Structure formats: structure tokens, C-alpha cells
Amino acid sequence: MRYVLMPLQASIDRLSDIIHGINYLTKEHGRRIEYLEDRFGEHIGEAKVRNQKIKALEHEVFDKERK
């Protein structure tokens, strides 16, 4: 009976380790996704500011040309 239980226990231990590893990777991927979302939000904000500056310069240049 012991010869049957030992390989079974080893398989259970390996599965437990695999599940633990998957759980760790899932948490790590979640952190990475949050970081990327934050960076993406920063880029969107920077792009909006840049577009506003471009529009302001366009108005300045084209308004001077019309006068």
C-alpha cells in the first residue's frame, strides 16, 4: 500500500507546486498590467497636452498670416 501512496503523494506535491507557481505568475501579470495601464494613461495625458500646444501654435501662426 505504501508503494502506491508515495508516488501519489509526490504527484500531489508537484501539482501543488505548479498551482502555487501559476498563482504567483497571475499576481505578477496583474501587477504588470496595472503598471502598463498607468503608463498608458500617462502617455494619453502627455499626448493631449502636446495636441493642445500644437493647436495653440497653429492658431498663433495662422492668425498672424491672416493679418
N, C-alpha and C positions, 0 to 999 in steps of 0.2 A: 504493500500500500504506500509506503514511504517513497518508493521509486516513482510512483505515479504523481504524488503530490509535489515533489521537489521541482520537476520540470514545469508543472502547472504554476507553482509559486514564482518561479523565475520568469515565466511568461507574463504573469500578473504584474510583477515588478517592472518589467520592460514596458508594458503598456502604461503603467502609472508614470514612468519617466517620460514617455512620449507625450502623454496628456499634459503633464507639467510643462514640458517644452513648448507645446502648442499654445498653452495658456500664456506663457511668457512672451512668445512671439506675437500673439494677438494684442497684448498690452503694449508691446514695443511698437507695433504697427499703428496702434491707436495714437500713441504719443507722436509718432512721425506725421501722421495725418493732421493732427492738431497743429503741429509746427508749420506744415505746409499751408494749411488754411490761414494761419496767422500771416505768413509771408505773402500769400496771395492777396490777402486783404490790404497789406501794406503797399504792394505793387499797384493795386487798384487805386488806392488813395494817392499815391505818387503820380499815377497817370492822369488822374482828374486834375491835380494841381498843375501838371505840365500842360494839359489841354487848356486850362484857364489862362495860363501865361501866354500860350500861343495865340489864343483868341484875342487877348488884350493887345498883343503886339500887332496882330493883323489889323485890328481896329485902328490902332495908332498909326500904322503905316498907310493904310488905305484912306483914312480920314485926312492925312496930310497930303496925299496925292490928289484928292478931290478938290482941295482948297486952292 
